[in-house]
């Protein structure tokens, strides 16, 4: 019997790179790991409305660099970069309070714009969650999201899975909708996957999104 594996971790070292990249941090492994988890959890909550596409963390002995990928960089940066400065201060305060600062490392924050938000699974899941929280019918939300995402030239397949008290029903159930193909077993298949929660008055609805963007070959990896 096969086991369900996260599409991202399944492709690490093949077509995917690690989301946390460390260089020479062996001595402070425990502190650095704690800091990474705190930063990810805090930024995911703090920037929920900014359509967060992902967070990458790079470390060496002197620098801790946090790369925030978002489809709304203007809102995050603010006037004359005030937003980034305030966000950096909040993260530093959080790390100090939890004693998760690696001595000698300077915190830097970079904002990266996600060019096609519809083909990013995390942003697509956030859009679905936002619509569900506005009390729109879940089937209509799924259909509209699939049509909108499939209109993108990069996307070759999409699957959306919802689980919970759909439509306010007493008994929780799950619904699936799919268009195109999602070859989960093909390691060179570029599959973006994300989980999100829609916070409803009667409980959370779980959202999973898979987006397939074609196959990645070595010649394409060298060019990109």
C-alpha positions in Angstrom: 0.0 0.0 0.0 1.3 3.5 -0.8 1.3 6.3 1.6 0.1 9.9 0.9 3.2 12.1 0.8 3.2 15.9 0.8 3.7 16.9 -2.9 6.4 19.4 -1.9 8.6 17.1 0.3 8.2 14.3 -2.3 10.1 16.5 -4.8 12.8 17.9 -2.6 16.2 17.7 -4.3 14.5 16.8 -7.7 12.6 19.9 -8.8 12.2 21.7 -5.4 14.6 23.4 -3.0 14.3 23.6 0.7 12.3 26.5 2.2 14.9 27.0 4.9 18.5 27.2 3.7 21.2 27.3 6.4 24.9 27.7 6.1 27.3 27.1 9.0 24.7 27.1 11.8 25.6 23.8 13.4 26.3 25.1 17.0 23.0 27.0 17.3 20.8 24.4 15.6 18.1 24.3 18.3 17.8 28.1 18.6 17.8 28.5 14.8 15.0 25.9 14.3 12.9 27.5 17.1 13.4 30.9 15.4 12.4 29.6 12.0 9.2 28.0 13.3 8.3 31.2 15.3 8.9 33.5 12.2 6.8 31.3 9.9 3.9 31.0 12.3 3.9 34.7 13.2 4.1 35.9 9.5 1.4 33.5 8.3 -1.0 34.9 10.9 0.1 38.5 10.6 0.0 38.7 6.7 -3.1 36.5 6.1 -4.9 39.4 4.3 -1.9 40.2 2.1 -2.2 36.9 0.0 1.0 35.3 1.3 2.5 33.0 -1.4 5.3 31.6 0.7 8.2 32.3 3.2 11.8 31.4 2.5 14.5 31.7 5.2 18.2 31.9 4.5 20.9 31.9 7.2 24.6 32.2 7.4 26.8 33.1 10.4 26.2 36.9 9.9 22.7 37.2 8.4 19.2 35.9 8.8 17.3 36.7 5.6 13.5 36.3 5.5 12.0 36.4 1.9 8.3 37.1 1.9 6.4 36.2 -1.3 3.2 38.1 -1.8 0.8 39.2 -4.6 0.2 42.5 -2.7 3.7 43.9 -2.1 2.6 47.6 -2.1 0.3 47.0 0.9 3.1 45.2 2.8 5.9 47.7 2.0 3.8 50.8 2.8 4.8 54.4 2.3 8.6 54.8 2.0 9.0 51.2 3.3 7.4 51.9 6.8 5.5 48.6 6.7 8.7 46.4 6.4 10.5 48.3 9.1 7.5 47.8 11.6 7.2 44.2 10.6 10.9 43.6 11.2 10.7 45.2 14.6 7.7 42.9 15.5 9.7 39.8 14.4 12.8 40.9 16.4 10.6 41.5 19.5 9.0 38.1 19.1 12.5 36.4 18.8 13.8 38.3 21.9 10.8 37.4 24.0 11.2 33.7 23.1 15.0 33.7 23.4 15.4 32.6 19.8 18.0 35.0 18.5 21.2 33.5 17.2 24.1 35.8 18.4 25.8 37.7 15.7 23.0 37.4 13.1 21.4 40.5 11.6 17.8 40.2 10.5 17.0 41.3 6.9 13.6 41.2 5.2 13.0 41.1 1.4 9.6 41.3 -0.3 9.1 39.4 -3.5 6.1 39.9 -5.8 4.2 36.8 -7.0 3.7 37.6 -10.7 0.8 35.2 -11.3 -1.2 34.8 -8.1 -3.8 32.5 -9.6 -1.1 29.8 -10.3 0.1 29.9 -6.6 -1.6 27.3 -4.5 -1.3 29.2 -1.2 -2.8 32.4 -2.7 -5.6 30.3 -4.4 -6.4 28.6 -1.1 -6.6 32.0 0.6 -9.0 33.3 -2.1 -11.2 30.3 -1.5 -11.1 30.9 2.3 -11.9 34.6 1.9 -15.0 33.8 -0.3 -16.3 31.1 2.2 -15.9 33.6 5.1 -18.1 36.0 3.1 -20.8 33.2 3.3 -20.9 32.5 -0.4 -22.1 28.9 -1.4 -19.2 26.5 -1.3 -19.9 24.8 -4.7 -20.1 28.1 -6.5 -16.8 29.2 -4.8 -15.1 26.0 -5.9 -16.4 26.2 -9.5 -15.5 29.9 -9.9 -12.0 29.4 -8.4 -11.3 26.4 -10.7 -12.4 28.4 -13.8 -10.3 31.4 -12.8 -7.2 29.4 -12.1 -7.5 27.2 -15.2 -7.7 30.4 -17.3 -4.0 30.9 -16.6 -1.8 29.5 -19.4 0.7 28.0 -16.9 -1.9 25.8 -15.2 -2.6 22.3 -16.6 -4.7 20.9 -13.8 -6.3 21.9 -10.4 -7.9 20.1 -7.6 -9.7 21.7 -4.6 -10.8 19.8 -1.5 -13.0 21.2 1.2 -13.7 19.5 4.6 -15.9 20.5 7.5 -19.4 21.7 8.2 -20.1 22.7 4.6 -23.0 25.0 4.2 -23.5 25.1 8.0 -24.6 21.4 8.0 -24.7 19.5 11.4 -22.5 16.7 10.1 -19.1 17.4 8.7 -18.3 16.1 5.2 -15.8 16.6 2.4 -16.2 17.8 -1.2 -13.7 17.5 -4.1 -13.6 19.3 -7.4 -11.0 18.7 -10.1 -10.2 19.9 -13.6 -7.3 18.9 -15.9 -4.7 16.4 -14.5 -2.8 16.1 -11.3 0.0 13.5 -11.7 1.1 13.1 -8.0 3.4 10.1 -8.6 5.4 11.8 -11.4 8.4 13.4 -9.6 9.2 15.9 -12.4 5.6 17.2 -12.3 5.6 20.7 -11.0 2.8 20.5 -8.4 2.1 23.3 -6.0 0.2 22.4 -2.9 -1.3 24.4 0.0 -3.5 24.1 3.1 -5.7 26.8 4.5 -8.6 27.2 6.9 -11.8 29.3 6.5 -12.8 30.5 10.0 -16.6 30.2 10.2 -18.9 30.9 13.1 -19.8 27.2 13.3 -16.1 26.0 13.1 -13.3 25.9 10.6 -13.5 24.5 7.1 -10.3 22.9 5.9 -9.1 23.8 2.3 -6.5 21.9 0.2 -5.4 23.1 -3.2 -3.3 21.2 -5.8 -2.1 23.1 -8.9 -0.2 21.3 -11.7 2.0 23.5 -14.0 3.5 20.9 -16.3 6.7 18.9 -16.1 10.2 20.3 -15.3 13.2 18.8 -17.1 16.9 19.4 -16.4 17.2 21.7 -19.4 14.4 23.9 -18.0 16.0 24.0 -14.5 19.3 25.3 -16.0 17.5 28.1 -17.9 15.4 29.2 -15.0 
